[in-house]
Amino acid sequence: VVDRVRREVVVLNSNRFNVIDRILLSDPTSLAMSPDVTYLAVTNQGSNTVSFVDINPASATFHQIVKTTPVGKGPTGVAWEPDNEDILVCNEADNSMTVISSTSLQVRKTVKNQLNAPFEVAITPRQVGFSFNRQVYFAYILGRNGRVSIYESGPDGTAGWGTDDIVGQPLFTFPNPKAIQPDHTNLQSGVWIAHEQALNLDGEIVGPVGTGAVTNMVFET
């Protein structure tokens, strides 16, 4: 659990929910766990870094920070790609997204195309044998302006088949966006978006001001 006021990640026992450890960080803001449950990536918004905490109980560095990686300004939302290739970090203060290699825990690319105060990101698996069968993964980056930017993974270049960049934005605008999560029940590529004021299927606002809404957005073949 992130306790930003005390600048800690608080570790709870999953059965009794009592505190078993506290890990001090510079400004913990958001976190993501690796698919193999060995590392925790924690964004530090105030220090423009991502800290990697060892969460493998069999490791000699269990519950210790093993790497701190500089990223863009004001990092907030972070997501770990389901196939353990990349970690995507939203840099809200400089309208960018950092792509970190999960192998080296080093920055491999910074993306700035079509981003406006990105603060949350969700990733769906590589499309191998499902949906468009493109052999790429898609990430959905939610901006404070209510727009979603879609990132397509690589590999890029002459021998690649992906762009490794932002490829566009749906026309919908989600009023006062709050959060975004993958839709794990859909075999296309989809996400759930929490925001205010419900939309209809044409993207028009139909909900009253101040009310909450959740929208399911899906790529369909």
ABEGO torsion letter per residue (X at the ends): XBBAAAGBBBBBBAAAGBBABBBBBABBABBBBBAAGABBBBBBAAAGBBBBBBABAABAABGBBABBBBBBBGBBBBBBBAAGABBBBBBAAAGBBBBBBAAAGBBABBBABGBBGBABBBBBBBBBGBEAGAGBBBBBBBBAAGBBBBBBBOBBEAABABAGBBAEBBABBBBGBABBBBBAABABBBBBBBBBEBBBAAGBBABBBGBBBBBBBBBBX
